[in-house]
Amino acid sequence: MLKNLVAQRVNPDVPSALSGLFVNDPDPHAISFAAGSPNERLFPVKEMQRAFNTAIEQQGAHLFQYQSMQGNLDLREKLVARIQKWGHVTTTADNVIVTVGGQQAIELVAKALLDPGDEMVVEVPTYVGALAAFDLYQPTYYSVDLQADGLDLDELEDTLKRHPGIKLLYTVPDYHNPTGITMSVAKRQALVALANRYDFIILEDSPYRDLGYANLPLPAIKSFDTQDRVIFVSSLSKILIPALRTGWLVADGPILDAILKVRLASDLEANGVIHAAIASYMEENDLDQHVNVLKDHYRQQCAAMVAALENDFPEEVSFTRPEGGFFDWVTLPEELDAAALLSQQVIPQAHINYVPGTNFYPGRDVHNSLRLCFSGLSPAEISAGMGRLGEQVKAAVREVRPVL
């Protein structure tokens, strides 16, 4: 009985897929393109150490007391200033909840909004961590393909017409995980119009929006929200330090009230000491200047990966050309299975790791794609690793498509 109850609530395949994103390969010769981790050589460690000391000196023992359920007020006000400046979103600190990473923000939304069987849309491919959060609440998924400029809105509207009960849509509009694609401004505005017309909620997950290599962040989908139906989620993990586990969301009205209720039941509040230290860091340092340093590094790393894909991979392979973020998406010939290729050839022979694309589909039914992350590696490491990976892909393509 107990086993059946657990099985009904938890998909055992999802935790294993998630854990694969964070396990380091013990092989000292391995190069991993798997985990979507920021480059730790760029963490502002000394500045954060000073910020913690400043927060403790200024607030004393009170800093270690229970704090606001929504998070440190000073930090929330600073986050509001950022989303107003870079996202064109008009909001207040009262509409912000600071969370334990962006992942908790997604899970709180899922817990607040989804009941078993509720219908929702995800773009495909999509972030595997979001699927893990949604799966716990047993929704009925409808998938909509991505185009070069974001969601296929014609396919989405057709889906909405056929399934009028759709409750929630999840999207990563900025430098998408896993593809690197960015949704156009026109599509952002049109997506909100569709949400108003067909009465669904949009969960906008945007942890990479600050990391455009050449461009400023586009207006957030939330900036076009006229009926309080867009929830904006972001994170400081990608632009500051991931171990601080600090994400945040912006919501309004009954949606905000519902999320606050589940937040109260989940953990009362996130870590107020960390929130105060981040607020001190943002007061004492120029976060935008730090982000510019990150963008310069990630631009070089992305360029190395794209160059290797152009030079070392066969013409039968297609790939995205990200303009920001951490990821490139590679599509192999349909005859190839990226997971089988990884386990049988790439890891044992080339000592390379990546994430098979099947993990990023709710039905786990697409097998000829893979996600590559370049953020944690130097350009030299990327070039070396991609050369080895390219040889394995060439060999696999020759096997399934021999030259006559």
C-alpha positions as CSV (number, residue, x, y, z in Angstrom):
1,M,0.0,0.0,0.0
2,L,2.7,2.5,1.0
3,K,4.8,1.6,-2.1
4,N,1.7,2.3,-4.3
5,L,1.1,5.6,-2.6
6,V,4.7,6.8,-3.2
7,A,4.6,5.5,-6.8
8,Q,1.5,7.5,-7.5
9,R,3.2,10.7,-6.4
10,V,6.8,10.4,-7.5
11,N,8.1,9.5,-11.0
12,P,11.3,7.6,-10.1
13,D,12.9,8.5,-13.5
14,V,13.0,12.2,-12.8
15,P,15.3,12.3,-9.7
16,S,17.9,10.2,-11.6
17,A,17.7,12.6,-14.6
18,L,18.2,15.6,-12.3
19,S,21.1,14.0,-10.4
20,G,22.9,13.3,-13.6
21,L,23.2,17.1,-14.1
22,F,25.3,17.6,-11.0
23,V,27.5,14.5,-10.6
24,N,31.2,15.0,-11.5
25,D,32.9,12.4,-13.6
26,P,35.6,10.7,-11.5
27,D,37.7,10.2,-14.6
28,P,40.5,12.8,-14.4
29,H,40.7,12.9,-18.2
30,A,37.0,13.5,-18.6
31,I,35.6,16.8,-19.8
32,S,32.0,17.4,-18.8
33,F,29.5,19.4,-20.8
34,A,26.7,18.2,-18.6
35,A,26.1,20.3,-15.5
36,G,24.7,23.8,-16.1
37,S,27.0,25.4,-13.5
38,P,28.5,28.9,-13.6
39,N,32.2,29.3,-13.7
40,E,33.4,29.2,-10.2
41,R,36.6,31.1,-11.1
42,L,34.4,34.1,-11.5
43,F,32.6,34.0,-8.1
44,P,33.1,37.3,-6.1
45,V,34.2,35.4,-2.9
46,K,36.1,38.2,-1.2
47,E,33.3,40.7,-1.8
48,M,30.7,38.3,-0.5
49,Q,32.8,37.6,2.6
50,R,32.9,41.4,3.3
51,A,29.1,41.6,2.7
52,F,28.4,38.9,5.3
53,N,30.6,40.7,7.8
54,T,28.9,44.0,7.1
55,A,25.4,42.5,7.5
56,I,26.4,40.9,10.9
57,E,28.0,44.1,12.1
58,Q,25.0,46.2,11.2
59,Q,22.2,44.0,12.5
60,G,23.8,42.0,15.2
61,A,21.9,39.3,16.9
62,H,18.6,40.3,15.3
63,L,19.9,39.1,12.0
64,F,19.7,35.5,13.3
65,Q,16.1,35.8,14.3
66,Y,13.1,34.7,12.3
67,Q,12.6,37.2,9.4
68,S,9.9,38.0,6.9
69,M,8.3,35.1,5.1
70,Q,8.8,37.0,1.8
71,G,12.5,37.6,2.4
72,N,14.7,40.5,3.5
73,L,12.9,43.8,2.6
74,D,16.1,45.6,1.5
75,L,17.0,42.7,-0.9
76,R,13.4,42.7,-2.3
77,E,13.6,46.4,-3.0
78,K,16.9,46.0,-4.8
79,L,15.5,43.1,-6.8
80,V,12.5,45.3,-7.7
81,A,14.8,48.0,-8.9
82,R,16.6,45.5,-11.2
83,I,13.4,44.1,-12.8
84,Q,12.1,47.6,-13.3
85,K,15.3,48.7,-14.9
86,W,16.1,45.7,-17.0
87,G,12.7,44.0,-17.4
88,H,10.4,47.0,-17.6
89,V,8.2,45.4,-14.9
90,T,6.3,47.8,-12.6
91,T,6.0,46.1,-9.2
92,T,6.8,46.5,-5.5
93,A,8.6,44.7,-2.8
94,D,5.3,43.4,-1.5
95,N,4.9,41.4,-4.7
96,V,8.3,39.7,-4.4
97,I,9.1,36.4,-2.6
98,V,12.7,35.4,-2.1
99,T,13.1,31.7,-2.4
100,V,15.7,28.9,-2.0
101,G,16.9,29.2,-5.6
102,G,14.8,29.5,-8.6
103,Q,14.0,25.8,-8.3
104,Q,12.0,26.3,-5.1
105,A,10.1,29.2,-6.8
106,I,9.0,26.8,-9.6
107,E,8.0,24.1,-7.1
108,L,6.0,26.6,-5.0
109,V,4.1,27.6,-8.1
110,A,3.4,24.0,-9.0
111,K,2.2,23.2,-5.5
112,A,0.0,26.3,-5.3
113,L,-1.6,25.9,-8.7
114,L,-1.6,22.3,-9.9
115,D,-3.9,19.4,-9.0
116,P,-3.6,15.9,-10.4
117,G,-4.9,15.9,-14.0
118,D,-4.7,19.7,-14.5
119,E,-3.7,20.5,-18.0
120,M,-0.6,22.6,-18.7
121,V,1.7,23.5,-21.6
122,V,5.5,23.2,-21.7
123,E,7.7,24.2,-24.6
124,V,9.8,21.4,-25.9
125,P,12.5,20.8,-25.1
126,T,12.2,22.3,-21.6
127,Y,14.1,22.6,-18.3
128,V,14.4,19.2,-16.7
129,G,14.2,20.7,-13.1
130,A,10.8,22.2,-13.9
131,L,9.5,18.9,-15.2
132,A,10.7,17.3,-11.9
133,A,8.7,19.9,-9.9
134,F,5.6,19.6,-12.1
135,D,5.7,15.8,-12.2
136,L,5.1,15.7,-8.4
137,Y,1.6,17.2,-9.0
138,Q,0.7,14.9,-11.9
139,P,-0.4,17.3,-14.5
140,T,-1.5,16.4,-18.1
141,Y,1.2,17.8,-20.3
142,Y,0.8,19.3,-23.8
143,S,4.0,20.1,-25.7
144,V,4.6,23.0,-28.0
145,D,7.7,23.2,-30.2
146,L,10.3,25.9,-30.0
147,Q,11.2,28.0,-33.1
148,A,14.2,30.1,-33.6
149,D,12.5,33.1,-31.9
150,G,10.7,31.1,-29.1
151,L,7.4,29.3,-28.8
152,D,5.5,28.3,-31.9
153,L,2.4,30.4,-31.1
154,D,0.3,29.0,-34.0
155,E,0.8,25.5,-32.5
156,L,0.1,26.9,-29.1
157,E,-3.2,28.5,-30.1
158,D,-4.2,25.3,-31.9
159,T,-3.5,23.4,-28.6
160,L,-5.5,25.9,-26.6
161,K,-8.5,25.6,-28.9
162,R,-8.4,21.8,-28.6
163,H,-7.9,21.8,-24.8
164,P,-9.7,24.8,-23.3
165,G,-9.0,23.7,-19.8
166,I,-5.3,24.4,-19.9
167,K,-4.3,26.1,-16.7
168,L,-0.6,26.9,-16.8
169,L,2.1,27.5,-19.4
170,Y,5.8,27.2,-18.5
171,T,8.5,29.0,-20.6
172,V,12.2,30.0,-20.3
173,P,12.2,33.0,-22.6
174,D,15.8,34.2,-22.2
175,Y,18.8,32.2,-23.4
176,H,16.7,29.1,-22.9
177,N,17.7,26.0,-20.9
178,P,18.4,23.7,-22.8
179,T,18.5,25.3,-26.3
180,G,19.9,28.8,-25.8
181,I,17.0,30.2,-27.8
182,T,15.5,33.7,-26.9
183,M,11.8,34.6,-27.4
184,S,11.2,37.7,-29.4
185,V,9.5,40.7,-28.0
186,A,6.6,40.3,-30.4
187,K,6.0,36.8,-29.2
188,R,6.2,37.8,-25.6
189,Q,3.5,40.3,-26.1
190,A,1.4,37.9,-28.2
191,L,1.8,35.2,-25.6
192,V,0.2,37.4,-22.9
193,A,-2.7,38.2,-25.3
194,L,-3.3,34.5,-25.7
195,A,-3.2,34.0,-22.0
196,N,-5.8,36.7,-21.6
197,R,-8.0,35.2,-24.3
198,Y,-7.8,31.6,-23.2
199,D,-7.5,32.2,-19.5
200,F,-4.3,30.5,-18.4
201,I,-1.4,31.5,-16.2
202,I,2.2,32.0,-17.5
203,L,5.2,30.9,-15.5
204,E,8.1,32.9,-16.9
205,D,11.4,31.3,-15.7
206,S,14.3,33.6,-16.5
207,P,17.5,32.9,-14.6
208,Y,19.8,33.7,-17.6
209,R,18.3,37.0,-18.7
210,D,21.3,39.1,-17.4
211,L,23.7,37.0,-19.5
212,G,23.2,38.2,-23.0
213,Y,26.6,38.5,-24.6
214,A,26.0,41.6,-26.6
215,N,22.4,42.8,-25.9
216,L,20.6,44.2,-22.9
217,P,17.8,42.0,-21.5
218,L,14.6,42.1,-23.5
219,P,11.4,43.3,-21.7
220,A,10.1,40.5,-19.5
221,I,6.9,38.7,-20.4
222,K,5.6,40.0,-17.1
223,S,6.0,43.6,-18.4
224,F,3.1,43.0,-20.8
225,D,0.9,41.5,-18.1
226,T,-2.5,43.3,-17.8
227,Q,-4.5,40.8,-15.8
228,D,-2.0,39.6,-13.1
229,R,-1.7,36.2,-14.8
230,V,2.2,36.2,-15.3
231,I,4.5,34.9,-12.6
232,F,8.1,36.0,-13.1
233,V,10.8,33.8,-11.6
234,S,14.6,34.4,-11.6
235,S,17.7,33.5,-9.6
236,L,21.0,35.0,-8.4
237,S,22.7,31.6,-8.8
238,K,23.9,32.3,-12.4
239,I,25.1,35.8,-11.8
240,L,26.4,35.7,-8.2
241,I,27.1,32.4,-6.3
242,P,24.9,29.3,-6.6
243,A,25.6,28.1,-3.1
244,L,23.8,31.1,-1.7
245,R,20.6,29.4,-3.0
246,T,18.7,32.6,-3.6
247,G,16.0,32.9,-6.2
248,W,12.9,35.1,-6.4
249,L,9.5,35.5,-7.9
250,V,7.1,38.3,-8.7
251,A,3.4,37.6,-8.6
252,D,0.1,39.5,-8.0
253,G,-3.3,39.2,-6.4
254,P,-4.8,35.7,-5.7
255,I,-1.8,34.0,-7.3
256,L,0.6,35.7,-4.9
257,D,-1.7,34.8,-2.0
258,A,-1.8,31.1,-3.0
259,I,2.0,31.0,-3.3
260,L,2.5,32.7,0.1
261,K,0.2,30.0,1.7
262,V,2.3,27.1,0.4
263,R,5.5,29.0,1.3
264,L,4.3,29.3,4.9
265,A,3.6,25.5,4.9
266,S,6.8,24.6,3.2
267,D,9.5,26.4,5.2
268,L,8.2,29.6,6.8
269,E,11.0,31.6,5.1
270,A,14.3,31.3,3.3
271,N,17.7,32.2,4.9
272,G,17.5,35.7,6.2
273,V,21.3,35.9,6.9
274,I,22.1,35.2,3.3
275,H,19.5,37.6,2.1
276,A,21.0,40.4,4.3
277,A,24.5,39.6,3.0
278,I,23.4,39.7,-0.6
279,A,21.7,43.1,0.0
280,S,24.9,44.3,1.5
281,Y,26.8,43.0,-1.5
282,M,24.5,44.9,-3.8
283,E,24.9,48.0,-1.8
284,E,28.7,47.9,-1.7
285,N,29.4,46.6,-5.2
286,D,28.3,47.2,-8.8
287,L,26.4,44.0,-9.7
288,D,26.0,45.1,-13.3
289,Q,29.8,45.5,-13.6
290,H,30.3,42.0,-12.2
291,V,27.7,40.7,-14.7
292,N,29.6,42.4,-17.6
293,V,32.7,40.4,-16.6
294,L,30.7,37.2,-16.7
295,K,29.3,38.0,-20.1
296,D,32.8,38.6,-21.5
297,H,33.9,35.2,-20.3
298,Y,30.8,33.3,-21.4
299,R,30.9,35.0,-24.8
300,Q,34.4,33.5,-25.4
301,Q,33.3,30.1,-24.1
302,C,30.3,30.0,-26.4
303,A,32.3,31.1,-29.4
304,A,34.7,28.3,-28.8
305,M,31.8,25.8,-28.7
306,V,30.1,27.1,-31.8
307,A,33.4,27.1,-33.7
308,A,34.0,23.5,-32.7
309,L,30.5,22.5,-33.8
310,E,31.2,24.1,-37.1
311,N,34.6,22.6,-37.6
312,D,34.6,19.2,-35.9
313,F,31.0,17.9,-36.4
314,P,29.5,16.4,-39.5
315,E,27.1,18.3,-41.7
316,E,24.3,15.9,-40.7
317,V,24.3,17.5,-37.2
318,S,22.4,20.8,-36.5
319,F,22.8,23.1,-33.5
320,T,21.7,26.4,-32.0
321,R,23.8,29.6,-31.9
322,P,23.1,31.1,-28.5
323,E,23.4,34.8,-27.9
324,G,23.6,34.4,-24.1
325,G,23.4,31.9,-21.3
326,F,25.2,28.6,-20.8
327,F,23.9,26.1,-23.3
328,D,24.0,24.8,-26.9
329,W,21.5,22.3,-28.3
330,V,22.6,19.7,-30.8
331,T,20.3,17.6,-33.0
332,L,21.7,14.4,-34.4
333,P,20.3,12.3,-37.3
334,E,17.1,10.6,-36.3
335,E,18.7,7.2,-36.5
336,L,21.0,8.0,-33.5
337,D,20.1,7.7,-29.8
338,A,22.1,10.3,-27.9
339,A,21.8,8.4,-24.6
340,A,23.1,5.1,-26.1
341,L,25.9,7.0,-27.9
342,L,26.9,8.6,-24.6
343,S,27.0,5.4,-22.5
344,Q,28.4,3.0,-25.1
345,Q,31.0,5.2,-26.9
346,V,31.4,8.8,-25.8
347,I,32.1,8.2,-22.1
348,P,34.3,5.1,-22.4
349,Q,36.2,6.1,-25.5
350,A,36.3,9.9,-25.5
351,H,35.9,10.6,-21.8
352,I,33.2,13.2,-22.5
353,N,29.9,13.8,-20.7
354,Y,26.7,15.6,-21.8
355,V,23.0,15.4,-21.1
356,P,20.9,13.4,-23.5
357,G,18.0,15.4,-24.9
358,T,15.4,12.9,-23.9
359,N,15.5,14.3,-20.3
360,F,14.1,17.6,-21.5
361,Y,10.8,16.2,-22.9
362,P,7.8,15.4,-20.6
363,G,7.2,12.1,-22.5
364,R,10.9,11.3,-22.7
365,D,10.2,10.3,-26.3
366,V,12.8,12.3,-28.3
367,H,16.2,10.5,-28.4
368,N,18.4,12.2,-31.1
369,S,19.4,15.4,-29.3
370,L,21.7,16.5,-26.5
371,R,22.5,19.5,-24.4
372,L,26.0,20.9,-24.1
373,C,27.0,23.3,-21.4
374,F,30.1,25.5,-21.9
375,S,30.0,27.8,-18.8
376,G,32.4,25.9,-16.5
377,L,35.2,25.3,-19.0
378,S,37.9,27.3,-20.6
379,P,37.9,27.8,-24.4
380,A,40.9,25.4,-24.6
381,E,39.0,22.7,-22.7
382,I,36.0,23.3,-24.8
383,S,38.0,22.9,-28.1
384,A,39.7,19.8,-26.9
385,G,36.5,18.1,-25.6
386,M,34.5,19.0,-28.6
387,G,37.2,17.6,-30.9
388,R,36.9,14.3,-29.1
389,L,33.2,14.4,-29.1
390,G,33.1,15.3,-32.7
391,E,35.1,12.2,-33.7
392,Q,32.6,10.0,-31.9
393,V,29.6,11.7,-33.6
394,K,31.3,11.4,-37.0
395,A,31.9,7.7,-36.4
396,A,28.3,7.2,-35.3
397,V,26.9,9.0,-38.3
398,R,29.0,7.0,-40.7
399,E,27.7,3.8,-39.2
400,V,24.0,4.8,-39.7
401,R,24.5,6.6,-43.0
402,P,27.4,5.0,-44.8
403,V,28.7,6.6,-47.9
404,L,27.8,4.7,-50.9
